[in-house]
Amino acid sequence: MNTPHYINGVWLAGEGSDVLTVCDPALGEPFAELIAASSAQVDQAVSAARAALPAWKATPVAERAALLRGFAEQLGRRREELLALQMRNNGKPRHEAEVDLDDAIATFSYYARLVETQSTHRDVELAASGFTSRTRLEPVGVVGLIVPWNFPLVTSAWKLAPALAAGCTVVLKPSQITPLIEQAYGQIADSLRLPAGVLNIVNGKADTGAALSNHPGLDKLSFTGSNGVGGQVMRSAAAYCRPVTLELGGKSAFIVFDDCDPDQAVEWIVAGICWNAGQMCSATSRLLIQDGIAEELLPRLQEAFAALRVGNPLTEDVDMGPLTSEAQWHKVREYFAIAQAEGLQCLTGGAALARDGWFVSPTLYRDVPTGSRLWTEEIFGPVLCTRRFSTEQEAVDLANDSRFGLVATVASRDIARAERVADALEVGHVWINSIQAVFVETSWGGTKASGIGRELGPWGLAAYQTVKHVTRCLG
């Protein structure tokens, strides 16, 4: 990858001092290297986006929508290539990589439709006579987008599609761990003849991200990632009093009432913690089980965890792949050690697999105290902590007792109760009797320390628009 940076419509070699080593996590071996962008190249990218903004925001909505549909179509044409790259660089099983790609395609298609049907001008009825007033929805401007490594193709689409639909120009900074998949967006921009400077891509490590988030030429920054880095991004934005969207961490609860089918509950629980090897901000890593079903559910859950096929998605038929990075592998192993030191009861797992690559076993702990670090901290791995509860109110209180507030799941045959509990949970999204089905029409984001703002749905488009009022005196 000699020219991994896409700036002002041109692929450029990196001029930074950092080298990005891209690895296959199933083998624990590198397969590509990239030279990071320099701070000067980040500045070039922001300048290119600024220069392209006037023409792009004046581009008719129908033309912008057509280009978004072009992105969706071109992603589909690259299907096998993109699936293979996600499996190799992220360690995703094929069925998970397929969901990610289909999600990205659906996102571009959705925002093409939405921006075509959205009214950008609206008259406002005033109580006072002698005046008229109207609103205009306008693009925020030049936007920096920083995306994570766990769902790189998807999180980029969630930001790129609405930003471009709104008429913004963008500078995208992928994760240093998975920098290759977003190259497809630059290649598609070339094939569609997207105007130069509308989409720019700069790769790098922390210095590159800091150069972008601290740049005075941005009008907004949207970030998905850890709370630690999110706090730095927020401080950078505060220096310029500019808006941010932050999608951060989670420590989400799955509540199982004793009237639900235990086999069905096991299926939903496993999906909520082992999809993408648990490397999800939305992982339901705290399982709350009502007393009446606990002794029936836990052995089935233990058996299901032990039966999961963990391996290399490129060479084996697997249910779960490796952790995506060596650093994440070490982090999860540290939590295994913490669990031992705390004396937690491990029903299955709790160790790295004895093979090449960054694999760990799906892990289940029972009766975890609320003061345990495994109960309160985001692990980002296939590690599930369980506790029992007696009453509905106790379940709600335990679920809400967290600094995070991203998602939750409720399992119960009593739909009225499930809906009541969903309304009481302090989170951004609740599933009832379901896997974590995410639809582009619904919002994504959380409360508390899980972030600021929303992505997806009309809220995702509004995040890249600003409201202008025009009031005229008729006298």
Salt bridges, closest charged atoms under 4 A:
ASP43 OD1 - HIS215 NE2 2.74
GLU73 OE2 - ARG77 NH2 2.52
GLU80 OE2 - ARG94 NH2 2.93
GLU98 OE2 - ARG94 NE 3.11
ASP100 OD2 - LYS92 NZ 2.95
ASP102 OD1 - ARG79 NH1 2.91
GLU116 OE1 - ARG69 NH2 2.70
GLU138 OE2 - ARG136 NE 2.77
GLU138 OE2 - LYS468 NZ 3.01
ASP219 OD2 - ARG50 NH2 2.95
ASP259 OD2 - ARG417 NH2 3.15
ASP263 OD1 - ARG300 NH1 2.78
GLU295 OE2 - ARG366 NH2 3.45
GLU295 OE2 - ARG388 NH2 1.99
GLU296 OE2 - ARG300 NH2 3.08
GLU316 OE2 - ARG355 NH2 2.81
ASP317 OD2 - ARG309 NH1 3.00
ASP319 OD1 - ARG309 NH2 2.89
GLU326 OE2 - HIS330 NE2 3.65
ASP367 OD2 - ARG366 NE 3.24
GLU377 OE2 - ARG373 NE 2.88
GLU392 OE1 - ARG420 NH2 2.73
GLU426 OE1 - LYS448 NZ 2.90
GLU455 OE2 - LYS159 NZ 2.74
